[in-house]
Amino acid sequence: MQRILVKGAMDEMMLRQLGADVISFHGLQCYVKFIVQGVEISYTYNINAKQKYFLQRIKPYPMNAGVFENVSDVVNSIKIDYEQFKNAIKSGNFQKFLDINRSAIEAARNLEDLFLYYNVSLEELEELKTQIDGIREKILKCAQNSPRIYFEKEPESL
């Protein structure tokens, strides 16, 4: 246990060197926050019952970031994500991206409420699926038609 705590402290120090505020709760949960040009980028990670590290981005919008074997992999994932956001914030389109992303998250919540609270016909669900597939196709087309700006890792969903 002592070895894990020392290793965790070293990884927290690496995050602090990147400019993060880091709050650790007994080595079981950690909160990491960066501020870039007034935009908060924050994460939380914890050790789950299987002794794996579960990472989530909290801000600027929530996103599960994965399950990792060790805290060094968590720190590396945070570092890459942080670098990507630092770059994206410089874009003149960052606020528009956030607005679109928040709309997509809200649509996912709407879809869940629709399904959990209403008996929606199969035809209506198929129509929704077709429209969502169209949006995904548009995203892929945008990726093909836009210059790539980050090369340290490959996209995970495109």
N, C-alpha and C positions, 0 to 999 in steps of 0.2 A: 504494500500500500504506500509506503514511504517513497518508493521509486516512482510510482504513478504521480504522486503529488509534486515531486521535484520536476518531473517531465512536464506536467501541466503548468507549473510556474514558469518554466523556460518558454513554453509555447505562448503563454500569456504575455511574457516579456516581448516576444517577437511581434505580437499584435500591437502592443504599446509602441514599439519602435516604428510601426507603420502609421502611428498617430491615433490609435484607438483608445477610448476609455474602456477599461475591462473591469467587470465586477464578477467575482467568482463566489459561489455559494457552496462552501464545504467541498470544493472540488467535484461536485456532482452536477452542477449547472453553472453556466457562464453566460453573461450578457456582454456583448461587444458593440460599441457605438463609435461611428466616425461622423464627422461633420465636414462636408465638402461644399464650399460656396453656399452655405446656408441650408443645404439638403442633408437630412439625417439618413445615414445608411447604418442599420443596426441588425444584429443577429443574436440568436440564442442557441446554445447547444447544451445537451445533457446526456448523461449516460443512462441508457435504457436497461430494462431487465435482462437483456441478453449481453450486457457489457459492451454494447456498441454505442457510438456517439451519433445522436440524432441532431442534425443542424437545420435551422430554419432562418430565413431572412424575415425580419419583421417590417422594416421600413427601407425604402420608400413605399413598398407594397409587400404583403406577405407572400412567401413562396417556400415550400419545402425544398431543401437543398440536398437532402440525402442522408444516408446512414453510412458511417465510416468506422473502420476498424480501430483507428487510433486518433489521438488529438492532433498529431502532426498533419494528418490528412485533412482534418477539419480546418486547421489554420491555413493550409495551402488553398483549400477551397474558398475560404473567406478572402484571402489575399487576391486570388484571381477575380472573384466577384467584385471586390472593392476596386481593383484596377479598372475593370470594365465600366463600373459606374462612374469613376472619376473621369474617364474618357467620355462617357455618354453625357454627363452633365455639361460638358463643354459645347455640346451640340445645341444649335438653336432650336431643335425640335424636342428637347427633353420633356418640357412640360406637356406638350401634346402627346408624347409617348405615355406619360403617367396618366393623363386623362383617358386615353384609349384603354390602357391596362386596367384602370379602376372600373371602367365600363364593362370590360370583359369579366372581371371578378364579380361585379354586381349581377351580370347576366347569368353567371354560374350559380349564384345564390338564388336568383329568380327561378332558374330551371329546377333547382332542387325543391324549392317551395312548391312550384307547380306540380311536380311529380308526387311529393309527399302529402299535399293537401287536396289534390284534385284527381279525378279519374279521367285522365286525358286520353283521347282516342289514339289508336295506333296511327291513323292518318296524320293527325296533328304532330305526333312525335316524329314521324318520318319527315315531315316538312321541316321541322326544327333541325333535324339531323342533316338534311340537305343544305340548309342555310349555313350551318356551322361548318360543314365540309367545304363550302364555298369560301368561307372566311379563311380556313386553314390553307386552301389552295392559293388564295391571294397572298397570304403571308409568305408561302414558299416562292411564289413568283416575285415578290418584292425582294427576297433574299437573292434570287438569281440575277435581278436587274440592278442591284445596289453594290457599290464598292465595299469590300470587306475592310474593316478597320481594326480588328483584334485577331492576333494570330498565335497567342500563347497556348491556346487549346482549341479543340474543335467544338462547334455547337453541339448540344446534346439532343436537340429536338428537330433540327432542320435537315 
